[in-house]
Amino acid sequence: MKSKEELKDAFDIPVAERKYFNETIQINKKNILLSLSFLLLLFSISVLRFSKNSIQTPLIINNIQNDNNQDASILGHLPYNEISKEKLVVIEPNIEVHIDMSEALLKMRDDAKNDGIYLVFLSGYRSINLQKEIFYSLKSIRNQVASERARVSAPPGYSEHSTGFAIDIGDANNRETDFEVEFENTDAFKWLKKNAAKYHFKLSFNQNNKNVDYEPWHWRYEGSIEALKVFEASNRIK
Ligand SMILES: [Zn+2]
């Protein structure tokens, strides 16, 4: 008969091997833990990268778009090229407009007249040079700095009037409201608000405009592809 101790030794793993066995398990555990941590690290990095890409890319695009718009405009006004002289027509003394809009404009005035409303054209095409005079002389007469003046008049090169597609309109029966916000109380303005869109005219500076004051007298024509292209940037912002 073998003693208890002898039996135990016979079935048990030898001490040396036991140590080796335990160590192997521990080393394997260590390896698995290391691999898992490494995988976790890789996973976290890729998740971070992915979220960075997916969140930041649209922001960057937005910033570029905003910058473009902000770079192009000055004191709330967008830049406009001067129309070439051959596209201008004189519709009455001192009033020149883009040939594409002249017909619609005159038709609008005639139709208004038939409704008992007398529209007066105050200002059509203005050259960049004339705009320069208006902007800088009025600025000094009124003792205003550029940003104040820009609320009521575009800086040269930034006026819709230089495109030939803008027209300032008054009421023949209320000339004291010419270029004044009070023009909005006239029958002429009420008629325009109701009917101008039929002739493809639109108010450029409405009450919600942030940088430029409300100008109920200033209308622009959007009835041709050329005109739509000219005002594309403006329509995108507003
Ligand atoms: Zn105007």
Residues whose N, C-alpha, C, O or C-beta is under 5 A from the ligand:
A	BS01	ZN	D168 H218
